[in-house]
Amino acid sequence: MSFAELLKKLHHNYPQFSFIESTEFSWNSSLQRVCYKPPTTAQQERRYSSKLLHELAHGLFNHQDYR
C-alpha cells in the first residue's frame, strides 16, 4: 500500500483526528492532529508510512505529552 493510500484510509477510519502535511512527523494532543511529511522518493514510502502510523498510535493511546 502506498503512503497516499494509507493516508486516505486513515482519514476515513479515524475522523476524530486531523492529518496535516508538515515538514516533520508529530502528534498534537490538544488539536488531535497528526502532522506528517509526505514521501518524495520510493525509499521513503515505507519508512514514512511507519512514522505516520507511529504518530497515529500516540492519538489512539491518548498520549497527552512527550516525555
N, CA, C and O atoms as a GROMACS GRO file, in nm:
protein
  268
    1MET      N    1   0.084  -0.117   0.000
    1MET     CA    2   0.000   0.000   0.000
    1MET      C    3   0.089   0.124   0.000
    1MET      O    4   0.185   0.132   0.077
    2SER      N    5   0.058   0.216  -0.084
    2SER     CA    6   0.138   0.339  -0.091
    2SER      C    7   0.106   0.430   0.028
    2SER      O    8   0.006   0.411   0.098
    3PHE      N    9   0.192   0.525   0.050
    3PHE     CA   10   0.171   0.623   0.157
    3PHE      C   11   0.039   0.696   0.136
    3PHE      O   12  -0.038   0.715   0.230
    4ALA      N   13   0.013   0.737   0.013
    4ALA     CA   14  -0.110   0.811  -0.018
    4ALA      C   15  -0.234   0.726   0.010
    4ALA      O   16  -0.334   0.776   0.062
    5GLU      N   17  -0.228   0.598  -0.024
    5GLU     CA   18  -0.341   0.508   0.003
    5GLU      C   19  -0.362   0.491   0.153
    5GLU      O   20  -0.475   0.491   0.201
    6LEU      N   21  -0.252   0.475   0.226
    6LEU     CA   22  -0.260   0.462   0.371
    6LEU      C   23  -0.321   0.588   0.432
    6LEU      O   24  -0.410   0.579   0.517
    7LEU      N   25  -0.275   0.702   0.391
    7LEU     CA   26  -0.326   0.828   0.444
    7LEU      C   27  -0.476   0.841   0.417
    7LEU      O   28  -0.551   0.885   0.505
    8LYS      N   29  -0.519   0.804   0.300
    8LYS     CA   30  -0.661   0.809   0.266
    8LYS      C   31  -0.743   0.719   0.358
    8LYS      O   32  -0.849   0.758   0.406
    9LYS      N   33  -0.693   0.598   0.384
    9LYS     CA   34  -0.762   0.505   0.474
    9LYS      C   35  -0.767   0.560   0.617
    9LYS      O   36  -0.868   0.547   0.685
   10LEU      N   37  -0.658   0.620   0.661
   10LEU     CA   38  -0.655   0.675   0.796
   10LEU      C   39  -0.753   0.791   0.810
   10LEU      O   40  -0.821   0.802   0.912
   11HIS      N   41  -0.759   0.878   0.710
   11HIS     CA   42  -0.858   0.986   0.711
   11HIS      C   43  -0.999   0.929   0.729
   11HIS      O   44  -1.079   0.980   0.807
   12HIS      N   45  -1.028   0.823   0.656
   12HIS     CA   46  -1.161   0.762   0.660
   12HIS      C   47  -1.187   0.691   0.793
   12HIS      O   48  -1.295   0.705   0.850
   13ASN      N   49  -1.090   0.615   0.841
   13ASN     CA   50  -1.109   0.531   0.959
   13ASN      C   51  -1.098   0.606   1.091
   13ASN      O   52  -1.148   0.560   1.193
   14TYR      N   53  -1.033   0.721   1.091
   14TYR     CA   54  -1.011   0.797   1.214
   14TYR      C   55  -1.052   0.943   1.195
   14TYR      O   56  -0.967   1.031   1.198
   15PRO      N   57  -1.181   0.968   1.176
   15PRO     CA   58  -1.227   1.105   1.151
   15PRO      C   59  -1.211   1.198   1.272
   15PRO      O   60  -1.220   1.320   1.258
   16GLN      N   61  -1.186   1.141   1.389
   16GLN     CA   62  -1.167   1.223   1.508
   16GLN      C   63  -1.031   1.296   1.506
   16GLN      O   64  -1.010   1.390   1.584
   17PHE      N   65  -0.942   1.253   1.419
   17PHE     CA   66  -0.810   1.316   1.408
   17PHE      C   67  -0.799   1.390   1.276
   17PHE      O   68  -0.858   1.351   1.175
   18SER      N   69  -0.723   1.498   1.278
   18SER     CA   70  -0.691   1.565   1.152
   18SER      C   71  -0.549   1.526   1.113
   18SER      O   72  -0.462   1.506   1.198
   19PHE      N   73  -0.526   1.515   0.985
   19PHE     CA   74  -0.396   1.478   0.929
   19PHE      C   75  -0.349   1.595   0.845
   19PHE      O   76  -0.412   1.631   0.745
   20ILE      N   77  -0.238   1.654   0.885
   20ILE     CA   78  -0.191   1.778   0.825
   20ILE      C   79  -0.050   1.759   0.770
   20ILE      O   80   0.040   1.712   0.840
   21GLU      N   81  -0.032   1.797   0.645
   21GLU     CA   82   0.102   1.792   0.586
   21GLU      C   83   0.191   1.894   0.655
   21GLU      O   84   0.149   2.006   0.682
   22SER      N   85   0.314   1.854   0.682
   22SER     CA   86   0.408   1.937   0.756
   22SER      C   87   0.550   1.906   0.711
   22SER      O   88   0.571   1.831   0.616
   23THR      N   89   0.646   1.965   0.779
   23THR     CA   90   0.786   1.938   0.749
   23THR      C   91   0.844   1.829   0.840
   23THR      O   92   0.959   1.789   0.825
   24GLU      N   93   0.761   1.782   0.936
   24GLU     CA   94   0.805   1.678   1.028
   24GLU      C   95   0.686   1.598   1.076
   24GLU      O   96   0.571   1.640   1.061
   25PHE      N   97   0.714   1.482   1.134
   25PHE     CA   98   0.609   1.398   1.191
   25PHE      C   99   0.591   1.435   1.338
   25PHE      O  100   0.688   1.452   1.412
   26SER      N  101   0.465   1.449   1.378
   26SER     CA  102   0.438   1.481   1.519
   26SER      C  103   0.292   1.453   1.552
   26SER      O  104   0.208   1.438   1.463
   27TRP      N  105   0.264   1.447   1.682
   27TRP     CA  106   0.129   1.432   1.734
   27TRP      C  107   0.101   1.552   1.822
   27TRP      O  108   0.181   1.586   1.909
   28ASN      N  109  -0.013   1.617   1.801
   28ASN     CA  110  -0.055   1.730   1.884
   28ASN      C  111  -0.183   1.687   1.955
   28ASN      O  112  -0.289   1.680   1.893
   29SER      N  113  -0.173   1.660   2.085
   29SER     CA  114  -0.288   1.609   2.159
   29SER      C  115  -0.397   1.714   2.177
   29SER      O  116  -0.515   1.681   2.176
   30SER      N  117  -0.359   1.839   2.195
   30SER     CA  118  -0.461   1.942   2.218
   30SER      C  119  -0.546   1.967   2.093
   30SER      O  120  -0.663   2.002   2.104
   31LEU      N  121  -0.488   1.949   1.975
   31LEU     CA  122  -0.561   1.968   1.849
   31LEU      C  123  -0.606   1.835   1.788
   31LEU      O  124  -0.676   1.834   1.686
   32GLN      N  125  -0.567   1.724   1.849
   32GLN     CA  126  -0.598   1.591   1.794
   32GLN      C  127  -0.551   1.582   1.649
   32GLN      O  128  -0.626   1.544   1.559
   33ARG      N  129  -0.425   1.619   1.630
   33ARG     CA  130  -0.370   1.635   1.495
   33ARG      C  131  -0.243   1.552   1.476
   33ARG      O  132  -0.153   1.555   1.560
   34VAL      N  133  -0.239   1.480   1.366
   34VAL     CA  134  -0.119   1.408   1.322
   34VAL      C  135  -0.057   1.490   1.209
   34VAL      O  136  -0.121   1.515   1.107
   35CYS      N  137   0.066   1.532   1.229
   35CYS     CA  138   0.138   1.602   1.125
   35CYS      C  139   0.232   1.503   1.057
   35CYS      O  140   0.294   1.419   1.123
   36TYR      N  141   0.242   1.515   0.928
   36TYR     CA  142   0.324   1.420   0.852
   36TYR      C  143   0.399   1.490   0.740
   36TYR      O  144   0.358   1.595   0.691
   37LYS      N  145   0.508   1.429   0.702
   37LYS     CA  146   0.589   1.475   0.590
   37LYS      C  147   0.568   1.376   0.476
   37LYS      O  148   0.599   1.258   0.492
   38PRO      N  149   0.517   1.420   0.363
   38PRO     CA  150   0.493   1.325   0.254
   38PRO      C  151   0.624   1.276   0.192
   38PRO      O  152   0.720   1.352   0.181
   39PRO      N  153   0.628   1.151   0.152
   39PRO     CA  154   0.749   1.097   0.091
   39PRO      C  155   0.771   1.156  -0.048
   39PRO      O  156   0.676   1.187  -0.120
   40THR      N  157   0.898   1.171  -0.083
   40THR     CA  158   0.932   1.222  -0.215
   40THR      C  159   1.011   1.121  -0.297
   40THR      O  160   1.038   1.144  -0.415
   41THR      N  161   1.047   1.010  -0.235
   41THR     CA  162   1.121   0.905  -0.306
   41THR      C  163   1.059   0.770  -0.272
   41THR      O  164   0.988   0.756  -0.172
   42ALA      N  165   1.087   0.672  -0.355
   42ALA     CA  166   1.037   0.537  -0.330
   42ALA      C  167   1.093   0.482  -0.199
   42ALA      O  168   1.023   0.408  -0.129
   43GLN      N  169   1.215   0.516  -0.165
   43GLN     CA  170   1.276   0.466  -0.041
   43GLN      C  171   1.204   0.521   0.082
   43GLN      O  172   1.202   0.455   0.186
   44GLN      N  173   1.147   0.638   0.071
   44GLN     CA  174   1.080   0.700   0.186
   44GLN      C  175   0.940   0.643   0.208
   44GLN      O  176   0.886   0.655   0.319
   45GLU      N  177   0.879   0.582   0.108
   45GLU     CA  178   0.741   0.534   0.117
   45GLU      C  179   0.717   0.450   0.243
   45GLU      O  180   0.631   0.484   0.324
   46ARG      N  181   0.789   0.342   0.259
   46ARG     CA  182   0.766   0.251   0.373
   46ARG      C  183   0.806   0.316   0.505
   46ARG      O  184   0.734   0.306   0.604
   47ARG      N  185   0.920   0.382   0.505
   47ARG     CA  186   0.968   0.444   0.629
   47ARG      C  187   0.870   0.551   0.678
   47ARG      O  188   0.840   0.560   0.797
   48TYR      N  189   0.820   0.632   0.585
   48TYR     CA  190   0.728   0.738   0.624
   48TYR      C  191   0.592   0.682   0.662
   48TYR      O  192   0.523   0.739   0.747
   49SER      N  193   0.551   0.572   0.601
   49SER     CA  194   0.426   0.507   0.642
   49SER      C  195   0.437   0.461   0.787
   49SER      O  196   0.342   0.476   0.864
   50SER      N  197   0.550   0.406   0.824
   50SER     CA  198   0.572   0.364   0.963
   50SER      C  199   0.568   0.483   1.057
   50SER      O  200   0.510   0.475   1.166
   51LYS      N  201   0.627   0.592   1.017
   51LYS     CA  202   0.627   0.712   1.101
   51LYS      C  203   0.485   0.767   1.117
   51LYS      O  204   0.447   0.812   1.225
   52LEU      N  205   0.408   0.764   1.010
   52LEU     CA  206   0.270   0.810   1.015
   52LEU      C  207   0.190   0.725   1.114
   52LEU      O  208   0.116   0.779   1.197
   53LEU      N  209   0.205   0.594   1.106
   53LEU     CA  210   0.135   0.504   1.199
   53LEU      C  211   0.182   0.524   1.343
   53LEU      O  212   0.102   0.515   1.436
   54HIS      N  213   0.310   0.552   1.360
   54HIS     CA  214   0.364   0.579   1.494
   54HIS      C  215   0.294   0.700   1.556
   54HIS      O  216   0.253   0.695   1.672
   55GLU      N  217   0.282   0.807   1.480
   55GLU     CA  218   0.217   0.927   1.533
   55GLU      C  219   0.069   0.903   1.559
   55GLU      O  220   0.015   0.952   1.658
   56LEU      N  221   0.003   0.829   1.471
   56LEU     CA  222  -0.138   0.796   1.493
   56LEU      C  223  -0.154   0.718   1.624
   56LEU      O  224  -0.250   0.739   1.697
   57ALA      N  225  -0.061   0.628   1.652
   57ALA     CA  226  -0.068   0.548   1.775
   57ALA      C  227  -0.068   0.637   1.899
   57ALA      O  228  -0.133   0.604   1.998
   58HIS      N  229   0.004   0.747   1.896
   58HIS     CA  230   0.000   0.841   2.009
   58HIS      C  231  -0.143   0.885   2.035
   58HIS      O  232  -0.188   0.890   2.150
   59GLY      N  233  -0.214   0.916   1.929
   59GLY     CA  234  -0.354   0.957   1.944
   59GLY      C  235  -0.443   0.845   1.992
   59GLY      O  236  -0.528   0.865   2.078
   60LEU      N  237  -0.425   0.727   1.937
   60LEU     CA  238  -0.508   0.613   1.975
   60LEU      C  239  -0.487   0.573   2.120
   60LEU      O  240  -0.579   0.524   2.185
   61PHE      N  241  -0.365   0.594   2.171
   61PHE     CA  242  -0.335   0.564   2.311
   61PHE      C  243  -0.355   0.684   2.402
   61PHE      O  244  -0.321   0.680   2.521
   62ASN      N  245  -0.411   0.791   2.345
   62ASN     CA  246  -0.443   0.912   2.421
   62ASN      C  247  -0.323   0.973   2.491
   62ASN      O  248  -0.334   1.021   2.603
   63HIS      N  249  -0.210   0.972   2.424
   63HIS     CA  250  -0.090   1.036   2.480
   63HIS      C  251  -0.112   1.188   2.480
   63HIS      O  252  -0.152   1.247   2.379
   64GLN      N  253  -0.085   1.247   2.593
   64GLN     CA  254  -0.109   1.390   2.609
   64GLN      C  255   0.017   1.476   2.595
   64GLN      O  256   0.008   1.593   2.557
   65ASP      N  257   0.131   1.419   2.625
   65ASP     CA  258   0.254   1.496   2.615
   65ASP      C  259   0.371   1.404   2.585
   65ASP      O  260   0.358   1.282   2.588
   66TYR      N  261   0.484   1.465   2.556
   66TYR     CA  262   0.605   1.390   2.521
   66TYR      C  263   0.699   1.392   2.638
   66TYR      O  264   0.724   1.498   2.696
   67ARG      N  265   0.752   1.276   2.675
   67ARG     CA  266   0.848   1.268   2.785
   67ARG      C  267   0.971   1.194   2.740
   67ARG      O  268   1.065   1.177   2.818
   0.00000   0.00000   0.00000
